[in-house]
Amino acid sequence: MSPGLAGVLNLGDTIDGRESLAESLQDLEEMTAVFDALGPQLPILHVIGNHDLRVPRQECLARLRLPAPYYRHPLGPGWRLLVLDTTQLTSGSGWEQ
C-alpha cells in the first residue's frame, strides 16, 4: 500500500471492451491484478462502466468482487459514498428483461 493512500475509487470503464470476450476477459484480469497488487487492506471501490459490460455483468461483478452494481460505503463520521449503476437498461447490458 502506498503511504497516505486511503483508498481507490475506480469510476468505471475498467477495461476498454475489445471485440472478443476472451480479449475483454484478459484485460479485466490484468486490471484486477493491478488492484490486487495495492494490497488487501486498501479499500478499492468500483463503479461499473458501459465498456465493462463487454464481459457478462455477473462475471464482471464477481471479478471486481462486487455483490451488486450499486452499493454504499461509509467514508467516515457523517459521510457515505453511494455508488449507482448508470449503465443502460438495454438488451445486451446484462439486465434481466
RALIN-V575471 format. One record per residue. RES is the residue in one small letter. SS is DSSP state (2 for helix, 1 for strand, 0 for the rest). PHI is phi in degrees with one decimal (none if undefined). OMEGA is omega as a letter, one per 40 degrees, with the letter a starting at -180 (999 if undefined). Layout:
res->{RES & RES}
ss->{SS & SS}
phi->{PHI & PHI}
omega->{OMEGA & OMEGA}
//
This chain:
res->{m & s & p & g & l & a & g & v & l & n & l & g & d & t & i & d & g & r & e & s & l & a & e & s & l & q & d & l & e & e & m & t & a & v & f & d & a & l & g & p & q & l & p & i & l & h & v & i & g & n & h & d & l & r & v & p & r & q & e & c & l & a & r & l & r & l & p & a & p & y & y & r & h & p & l & g & p & g & w & r & l & l & v & l & d & t & t & q & l & t & s & g & s & g & w & e & q}
ss->{0 & 0 & 0 & 0 & 0 & 0 & 1 & 1 & 1 & 1 & 0 & 0 & 0 & 0 & 0 & 0 & 0 & 0 & 0 & 0 & 2 & 2 & 2 & 2 & 2 & 2 & 2 & 2 & 2 & 2 & 2 & 2 & 2 & 2 & 2 & 2 & 2 & 0 & 0 & 0 & 0 & 0 & 1 & 1 & 1 & 1 & 0 & 0 & 0 & 2 & 2 & 2 & 2 & 2 & 0 & 0 & 2 & 2 & 2 & 2 & 2 & 2 & 2 & 0 & 0 & 0 & 0 & 0 & 0 & 0 & 1 & 1 & 1 & 1 & 1 & 1 & 0 & 0 & 1 & 1 & 1 & 1 & 1 & 0 & 0 & 0 & 0 & 0 & 0 & 0 & 0 & 0 & 0 & 0 & 0 & 0 & 0}
phi->{none & -76.8 & -59.7 & 81.9 & -85.4 & -88.7 & 173.2 & -128.2 & -117.2 & -90.4 & -88.1 & 101.7 & 52.9 & -59.5 & -123.6 & -80.8 & 77.8 & -79.2 & -61.9 & -99.9 & -62.1 & -59.5 & -66.0 & -65.8 & -63.8 & -63.0 & -61.3 & -65.5 & -61.5 & -64.3 & -70.0 & -65.9 & -64.7 & -63.7 & -64.2 & -61.9 & -66.5 & -72.8 & 109.0 & -72.8 & -81.9 & -82.8 & -66.0 & -123.3 & -108.4 & -116.7 & -118.7 & -79.4 & -105.8 & -62.9 & -69.5 & -62.6 & -81.1 & -68.8 & -100.7 & -52.4 & -48.5 & -63.1 & -69.9 & -61.4 & -60.0 & -64.0 & -68.3 & -90.5 & 58.1 & -107.3 & -72.5 & -155.5 & -77.1 & -135.3 & -169.3 & -124.7 & -140.1 & -69.5 & -107.7 & 156.4 & -54.8 & 80.4 & -128.4 & -147.4 & -98.9 & -105.2 & -104.9 & -109.4 & -94.2 & -104.5 & -69.7 & -66.3 & -91.3 & -122.6 & -63.6 & 94.9 & -86.6 & 92.9 & -78.2 & -69.6 & -77.5}
omega->{i & i & i & i & a & a & i & i & i & a & i & a & i & i & i & a & a & a & a & i & a & i & i & i & i & i & a & i & i & a & i & i & i & i & a & a & i & i & a & a & a & i & i & a & a & i & i & i & a & i & i & a & i & i & i & a & a & i & i & i & a & a & i & i & i & i & a & i & i & a & i & a & i & i & a & a & i & a & i & i & i & i & a & i & a & i & a & i & a & i & a & a & a & i & i & a & 999}
//
